[in-house]
Amino acid sequence: ESFGADAVRDLQAEGCADAADALLGAIAGDPGAGARAAAIAWARLKTGVGWTTPAWRELYVIGQLREATEAGEQAAALEGSTRAAERDAALRRAMLAVDMAHVMGAPGETARPFARAIETCLKLNANDEIHREELPMIPDALPANVAPSIDPKHALPRRDALSSKEFKKDFFNQDKPVCLGAVGASWPALAKWRDLAWLKKQHGHRNVPLEVGAFDDEAWREEVTSLGRFVDEFLAPSARADENLAGRMKNGAQTSATLLDANKRRRVTDDTSVTRCETKIAYLAQHQLFEQIPDLLADFEAPEVCDAFGGADRVNAWIGTRGTVTPCHFDSYDNVLGQVAGFKFVRLYDAKDAPFMYRHEGAWEENRTWPSSGEGEKKGAKDDGGEENENENANALRLGARGAQGNISRVDVERPDHEKFPLFANARHMDVVLGPGEFVYIPARCWHYVRALTTSVSLNFLF
């Protein structure tokens, strides 16, 4: 109650009486007050004013949790009746409200009890309908010609079985990226999470934020949808496309075990042809899924190198179709990125190459297309790649989108336009293809670009 009461006082101090009244009603349990509170907070976020104080986030979270409680009570009143479909709809409305609270910043310890109660009812509802769908698996073999080959001169160094002490001395202290090898090869997640039928059956009722469409597509959008729909409409068609491609090229397919030392045999050039994805693209990107679904934590553990710094501060999930792209950018934190299922191509540039990277000054949402023209394209990039850039854009709707500003290169690094960006020719790239269980260390301010070669599940650990 004090949590909500403090927010009420803050909203009243801002002169936002309607928001304060809605929050008071939600705390008191007034019918419809939860939905009203959440709607007021959402409207403020969308109209550009933003959540100027934590009270607005609390308004939204408490409103959604009150909405979840009302929907759960409605479902309980229908238990044992002939209105099973209506009861199921009420439970799913309750689940969506809890998940939206989580997506928009509810503390895990606050939202999880609500989620557990609703999940119990949803799973009981599903008991009579349990069957295993015929859904494809995310591939554990990479078809030939899908990944760019890597020139040995540009292969990212690889160090298997690296101890925390060696990692700190040889790479962390020197800000040098490195492929850590298959440090996650024994994780249960490698077998479980590539199974889309399992993912849908166990967690399909949960709701997650997606980026839908290619990052440079004008129709790109953000939405929240169920994991079940994500599987059916995006991941399964993508995985079937992977299977079809593997079938056509099975004589040239490579297993993940083969890939462990394959970097020595790959060659990539700056004019490499990048195949556009023919399936619909969607990405659950940089999401704290394990705060939302903590049961998944049992399927993996942080790589040992994280222990050198007291463990990871945060773990993100990245789940998407083939063809997802994260344009070249840098972060202000150290990062260990690894594959759980599928394959990704990663290209990295040392922080000292910042003068050649043509850093864009705008926010991510403003830069999802490669620039066709613009001031300064031939003048070189700003030599300030070491500056901190973790400010949130409080005026933008953020359902999982990146919040950092000014940390993105304007160059399409797989197909660079050297006429527009002549200094980029001076940047020296390092390449690696990651297969299931394999990890790469990306130092703070190290520029990196990532493209999914197949349907993919990745994790990254920040420290």
C-alpha positions in Angstrom: 0.0 0.0 0.0 2.8 2.4 0.8 4.2 1.7 -2.7 1.0 2.9 -4.3 0.5 5.7 -1.7 3.8 7.3 -2.5 3.0 7.2 -6.2 -0.4 8.9 -5.5 1.4 11.7 -3.7 3.9 12.2 -6.5 1.2 12.3 -9.1 -0.8 14.8 -7.0 2.3 16.9 -6.7 2.7 16.9 -10.5 -0.9 18.2 -10.7 -2.1 15.0 -12.4 -5.3 14.6 -10.5 -6.9 12.2 -12.9 -3.9 9.8 -12.7 -3.8 10.1 -8.9 -7.6 9.4 -8.6 -7.3 6.4 -11.0 -4.4 5.0 -8.9 -6.4 5.4 -5.7 -9.3 3.6 -7.2 -7.0 0.7 -8.4 -5.5 0.4 -4.9 -9.0 0.4 -3.4 -10.2 -2.3 -5.9 -12.8 -0.1 -7.6 -14.2 -2.0 -10.7 -12.5 -0.8 -13.9 -10.1 1.5 -12.0 -7.1 -0.8 -12.9 -7.8 -0.6 -16.6 -8.3 3.2 -16.4 -5.0 3.7 -14.5 -3.0 1.7 -17.0 -4.7 3.5 -19.9 -3.8 6.9 -18.5 -0.1 5.9 -18.0 0.0 4.4 -21.5 -1.5 7.5 -23.1 1.1 9.7 -21.5 3.9 7.4 -22.8 2.6 7.4 -26.3 1.8 11.1 -26.6 5.4 12.1 -26.1 5.3 13.5 -22.6 6.8 10.3 -21.2 7.0 8.9 -17.7 8.7 11.8 -16.0 8.8 10.2 -12.5 8.7 6.6 -11.3 5.1 7.3 -10.1 3.9 6.9 -13.7 5.5 3.4 -14.0 3.9 2.5 -10.7 0.5 3.8 -12.0 0.8 1.5 -15.0 2.0 -1.5 -13.1 -0.5 -1.3 -10.3 -3.3 -0.7 -12.9 -2.4 -3.8 -14.8 -2.1 -5.9 -11.7 -5.5 -4.7 -10.6 -6.9 -5.5 -14.1 -5.3 -9.0 -13.8 -7.0 -9.5 -10.4 -10.4 -8.5 -11.8 -10.1 -10.8 -14.8 -8.9 -13.6 -12.5 -11.9 -13.1 -10.3 -14.2 -13.1 -13.3 -12.6 -16.5 -14.4 -13.1 -17.9 -10.9 -16.8 -17.0 -10.9 -17.1 -19.0 -14.2 -15.4 -22.1 -12.9 -17.6 -25.2 -13.3 -20.0 -23.4 -15.6 -20.7 -24.2 -19.2 -19.0 -21.0 -20.3 -15.5 -22.5 -20.6 -14.5 -20.2 -23.5 -15.5 -17.1 -21.6 -13.5 -18.3 -18.6 -10.5 -19.1 -20.8 -10.7 -15.6 -22.3 -10.8 -14.0 -18.8 -7.7 -16.0 -17.8 -5.8 -14.9 -20.9 -6.8 -11.3 -20.3 -5.4 -11.6 -16.8 -2.2 -13.2 -18.2 -1.8 -10.4 -20.7 -2.2 -7.7 -18.0 0.5 -9.3 -15.8 2.9 -9.7 -18.7 2.4 -6.1 -19.8 3.2 -5.0 -16.2 6.4 -7.0 -16.5 7.3 -5.7 -19.9 6.9 -2.2 -18.8 9.1 -2.6 -15.6 7.2 -4.3 -12.8 9.6 -5.8 -10.3 9.7 -9.6 -10.8 8.9 -10.3 -7.2 5.8 -8.2 -7.5 4.4 -9.7 -10.8 5.4 -13.3 -10.4 2.9 -14.4 -7.8 0.1 -13.1 -10.0 1.6 -14.9 -13.0 1.9 -18.2 -11.1 -1.7 -18.1 -10.0 -3.0 -17.4 -13.5 -0.7 -20.0 -15.1 -2.0 -22.7 -12.8 -5.5 -22.1 -14.0 -4.5 -21.9 -17.6 -2.6 -25.2 -17.5 -5.5 -26.9 -15.8 -7.8 -25.6 -18.6 -5.4 -27.1 -21.1 -5.1 -30.6 -19.6 -8.0 -31.9 -21.6 -6.5 -30.7 -24.8 -2.9 -31.9 -24.4 -1.4 -33.1 -27.7 2.0 -32.6 -29.3 1.9 -30.4 -32.4 4.0 -31.3 -35.4 6.3 -28.2 -35.3 9.8 -28.0 -36.7 12.9 -27.9 -34.6 15.4 -25.0 -34.8 18.3 -26.5 -36.8 21.4 -27.8 -35.1 23.1 -28.1 -38.5 24.0 -25.2 -40.7 23.3 -25.6 -44.4 26.1 -24.9 -46.8 26.2 -21.4 -48.4 24.1 -19.9 -45.6 26.9 -18.4 -43.7 29.5 -16.2 -45.2 32.9 -17.8 -45.3 35.6 -16.2 -43.2 39.0 -15.1 -44.3 41.5 -16.5 -41.8 43.0 -13.0 -41.7 39.7 -11.7 -40.3 38.7 -14.7 -38.1 38.0 -13.7 -34.5 40.6 -15.4 -32.2 39.2 -18.5 -30.4 40.3 -19.7 -26.9 38.6 -22.9 -25.6 38.4 -23.8 -21.9 39.6 -20.3 -20.9 39.7 -19.8 -17.1 38.4 -16.7 -15.5 41.9 -15.6 -14.6 43.2 -16.1 -18.1 40.2 -14.3 -19.6 40.6 -11.3 -17.3 44.4 -11.1 -18.1 44.4 -11.8 -21.8 41.1 -10.3 -23.0 39.1 -8.3 -20.5 42.0 -6.1 -19.3 43.0 -5.5 -22.9 39.5 -4.9 -24.2 40.0 -7.7 -26.8 37.0 -9.7 -28.2 37.4 -13.4 -28.3 35.4 -16.5 -29.2 35.1 -18.5 -26.0 34.2 -21.8 -27.7 31.4 -24.1 -26.8 31.1 -23.1 -23.1 27.4 -23.8 -23.1 27.6 -27.2 -24.8 26.3 -29.1 -21.8 23.3 -26.9 -21.1 19.9 -28.6 -21.1 18.6 -25.5 -23.0 20.4 -26.6 -26.2 18.1 -29.6 -26.6 14.9 -28.1 -25.0 14.7 -24.7 -26.5 15.2 -25.7 -30.1 11.9 -27.6 -29.8 9.2 -25.2 -30.8 6.5 -27.6 -29.8 7.9 -27.7 -26.3 8.2 -23.9 -26.2 4.6 -23.4 -27.3 3.2 -26.1 -25.0 5.0 -24.9 -21.9 5.0 -21.2 -22.3 2.8 -20.3 -25.3 0.3 -18.5 -23.0 2.9 -15.9 -22.0 3.1 -12.6 -23.8 6.3 -11.0 -25.0 7.4 -7.8 -26.9 8.3 -8.3 -30.5 10.0 -6.2 -33.2 8.2 -7.3 -36.4 9.7 -6.7 -39.8 13.2 -6.2 -41.1 14.9 -3.4 -39.2 15.2 -1.3 -42.4 11.6 -1.9 -43.5 9.2 1.0 -43.4 6.5 -1.3 -42.0 8.7 -2.3 -39.0 6.7 -2.1 -35.8 6.6 -3.2 -32.2 3.9 -5.3 -30.7 3.2 -7.6 -27.7 1.9 -11.0 -28.5 1.7 -14.5 -27.0 4.7 -16.9 -27.4 2.3 -19.3 -29.0 1.4 -16.9 -31.8 5.1 -16.0 -32.1 5.9 -19.7 -32.7 3.0 -20.2 -35.1 3.3 -17.1 -37.3 7.0 -16.5 -37.2 9.4 -19.1 -35.7 7.8 -22.2 -37.1 7.7 -20.9 -40.8 11.2 -19.7 -40.4 12.4 -23.1 -39.0 10.6 -24.9 -41.9 12.4 -22.6 -44.3 15.7 -23.7 -42.6 14.7 -27.3 -43.0 13.8 -26.8 -46.7 17.2 -25.2 -47.3 19.0 -27.9 -45.4 17.2 -30.5 -47.5 18.2 -28.9 -50.7 21.8 -28.7 -49.5 22.1 -31.7 -47.2 25.2 -32.9 -48.9 26.9 -29.6 -47.8 25.4 -29.3 -44.4 27.6 -28.7 -41.4 26.9 -29.9 -37.9 27.5 -27.6 -34.9 30.4 -29.9 -33.9 32.0 -29.3 -37.3 31.6 -25.6 -36.8 33.7 -25.6 -33.7 36.8 -25.4 -35.8 35.3 -24.3 -39.1 36.3 -20.6 -38.8 39.7 -21.5 -40.2 38.2 -22.6 -43.5 35.8 -19.7 -44.1 36.4 -16.7 -46.2 34.3 -13.5 -46.3 34.8 -10.4 -48.4 33.4 -6.9 -48.2 31.4 -7.5 -51.4 29.8 -10.7 -50.1 26.2 -11.3 -51.2 23.9 -11.2 -48.3 20.7 -13.3 -48.8 17.6 -11.6 -47.8 15.2 -13.6 -45.6 12.1 -14.8 -47.5 10.1 -15.5 -44.4 8.4 -13.0 -42.1 10.9 -11.5 -39.7 10.2 -11.1 -36.0 12.5 -10.6 -33.0 12.1 -10.9 -29.3 15.1 -8.7 -28.7 17.0 -7.8 -25.6 14.2 -9.0 -23.3 14.6 -10.0 -19.7 12.6 -13.2 -20.3 14.0 -14.9 -17.2 12.6 -12.3 -14.9 9.3 -13.1 -16.5 9.6 -16.9 -16.8 12.1 -17.9 -14.1 11.6 -21.6 -14.7 13.9 -21.2 -17.7 16.8 -20.4 -15.5 17.3 -24.1 -14.6 18.3 -24.8 -18.3 21.5 -22.8 -18.3 24.2 -21.1 -16.2 26.3 -18.0 -16.7 29.7 -18.7 -18.4 32.6 -19.1 -16.0 34.2 -15.9 -17.3 31.5 -13.9 -15.7 32.6 -15.1 -12.3 35.7 -12.9 -12.5 33.5 -9.9 -11.9 31.0 -11.2 -9.4 28.7 -12.7 -12.0 26.4 -11.2 -14.6 24.4 -8.1 -13.8 21.7 -9.0 -16.3 20.7 -11.7 -18.8 18.8 -11.0 -21.9 17.0 -13.3 -24.3 17.1 -12.9 -28.1 14.7 -15.2 -30.0 14.0 -14.6 -33.7 13.5 -15.8 -37.2 16.2 -16.2 -39.7 17.2 -12.8 -41.2 17.1 -10.7 -38.0 19.8 -8.1 -38.0 21.3 -5.9 -35.3 23.1 -3.1 -37.1 26.7 -2.3 -36.2 26.8 -0.5 -32.8 28.7 -0.4 -29.6 27.5 -0.7 -25.9 28.9 0.9 -22.8 29.0 -2.4 -20.9 30.9 -5.7 -21.4 28.9 -8.5 -23.0 29.1 -12.2 -23.4 26.9 -13.3 -26.3 26.1 -17.0 -26.9 23.9 -19.2 -29.0 21.4 -21.7 -27.5 19.8 -22.7 -30.8 20.5 -22.0 -34.4 23.3 -19.9 -35.9 24.4 -16.3 -36.0 27.1 -14.4 -37.9 28.9 -11.8 -35.8 31.2 -9.1 -37.1 33.2 -6.9 -34.7 35.4 -3.8 -34.9 37.9 -2.6 -32.3 36.9 0.5 -30.4 39.9 2.3 -31.9 38.1 2.1 -35.3 35.5 4.5 -34.1 36.7 7.3 -36.4 35.9 5.1 -39.4 32.4 3.9 -38.3 30.3 7.0 -39.2 28.5 7.1 -35.9 24.9 8.2 -36.1 23.8 10.7 -33.6 20.1 9.9 -33.4 18.1 7.3 -31.5 17.6 3.7 -32.7 14.0 4.3 -33.9 15.2 7.1 -36.2 17.9 4.9 -37.8 16.4 1.6 -39.0 17.2 2.5 -42.6 20.6 2.9 -44.2 21.0 6.6 -45.0 20.8 7.4 -48.8 22.1 10.8 -48.3 23.0 13.1 -45.4 25.3 15.8 -44.1 28.8 14.6 -43.3 28.7 11.2 -45.0 32.1 11.9 -46.5 33.5 13.8 -43.6 34.2 10.9 -41.4 32.5 9.7 -38.2 32.8 11.5 -34.9 35.7 10.2 -32.9 33.8 9.7 -29.7 33.0 6.0 -29.6 34.0 5.8 -25.9 31.3 8.1 -24.6 28.6 6.7 -22.4 25.2 6.3 -24.2 22.8 4.6 -21.9 20.1 7.3 -21.6 16.6 6.1 -22.1 14.4 8.0 -24.6 11.5 8.6 -22.2 9.5 10.1 -25.0 9.3 6.9 -27.1 7.2 3.8 -26.8 9.7 1.1 -25.9 8.2 -2.4 -26.1 11.7 -4.0 -26.1 13.4 -1.6 -28.4 17.0 -0.5 -27.7 17.2 2.7 -25.6 20.8 3.7 -26.3 21.3 6.8 -28.5 24.2 7.7 -30.8 25.9 4.3 -30.7 24.9 3.1 -34.1 27.0 3.0 -37.3 25.4 4.4 -40.5 27.3 1.8 -42.5 25.8 -1.5 -43.7 28.9 -3.4 -42.8 28.2 -6.5 -44.9 27.5 -4.3 -48.0 29.3 -1.0 -47.3 29.0 1.9 -49.7 32.6 3.1 -49.9 31.7 6.1 -52.0 29.5 7.5 -49.2 31.6 6.2 -46.4 35.2 6.2 -47.7 36.9 6.1 -44.3 35.1 2.9 -43.4 37.7 1.1 -45.6 40.2 1.7 -42.8 38.2 -0.3 -40.3 39.4 -3.9 -39.7 36.7 -6.4 -39.0 36.8 -9.7 -37.1 34.3 -12.4 -37.9 32.8 -15.5 -36.3 29.8 -17.8 -36.8 28.3 -18.9 -33.6 26.6 -22.3 -33.3 24.7 -23.9 -30.4 26.6 -23.6 -27.2 29.2 -21.1 -28.5 30.0 -17.8 -27.0 31.8 -14.6 -27.9 33.1 -11.9 -25.5 32.3 -8.3 -26.7 34.1 -5.6 -24.7 32.5 -2.3 -23.9 32.7 0.1 -26.9 33.6 -2.7 -29.3 31.5 -2.2 -32.4 29.5 -5.3 -33.4 27.0 -6.4 -36.0 24.8 -9.6 -35.7 22.7 -11.4 -38.3 20.7 -14.6 -37.7 21.6 -17.2 -40.3 18.8 -19.5 -39.2 15.9 -19.4 -36.7 17.8 -18.5 -33.5 17.8 -18.4 -29.7 20.6 -16.4 -28.1 21.5 -15.1 -24.6 23.7 -12.3 -23.6 25.2 -11.7 -20.1 26.1 -8.2 -19.2 28.7 -7.3 -16.6 
